């Protein structure tokens, strides 16, 4: 097994673990807020938590970065890099 394949496997394992932990973090943050009468608005870059009560100006609006979405695209880009490198190394040896 070449070094590049080992690096690709290790990188994908690390990125997968980061994806799982960031998803759990987001889930925990949103879940803790939604139980208290708040709403959420999701976008690609952030999740905004806001209050639904009449005292909305007393409770802050909290943006949370959408790390799983970012990590997904970083993982795709890194995998494309490894695919291109593996393809070029395969062509060099044949």
C-alpha positions, -999 to 999 in steps of 0.1 A, spaced: 0 0 0 15 33 -10 21 62 14 -5 83 -4 -32 57 2 -23 56 39 -24 94 41 -58 94 24 -73 68 48 -59 85 79 -71 119 67 -106 106 60 -108 90 94 -98 122 111 -122 143 90 -150 118 96 -145 120 134 -145 158 132 -177 157 112 -194 134 138 -183 155 168 -192 188 151 -227 174 143 -231 163 179 -220 198 191 -245 215 168 -273 191 179 -265 197 216 -265 235 212 -297 236 192 -315 210 214 -307 230 246 -321 262 231 -352 247 215 -364 232 247 -367 267 262 -392 282 238 -368 293 211 -367 288 174 -340 282 149 -332 293 114 -307 271 95 -285 282 66 -253 269 50 -229 289 71 -247 294 104 -276 284 126 -294 312 143 -313 306 176 -339 331 186 -365 334 213 -403 329 205 -415 346 237 -429 381 242 -397 391 261 -376 387 229 -354 417 236 -342 403 269 -329 371 253 -301 373 228 -301 360 193 -273 335 191 -256 325 158 -237 291 157 -213 283 129 -225 253 108 -193 233 112 -207 201 97 -215 218 64 -180 233 62 -164 200 70 -184 182 44 -170 205 16 -135 204 30 -137 166 30 -149 166 -6 -121 189 -17 -94 169 1 -108 137 -14 -107 152 -49 -70 161 -42 -62 125 -32 -81 111 -63 -61 133 -86 -28 125 -69 -36 87 -69 -46 89 -106 -14 107 -116 8 83 -96 -10 54 -113 -3 68 -147 34 74 -138 39 38 -129 23 23 -160 
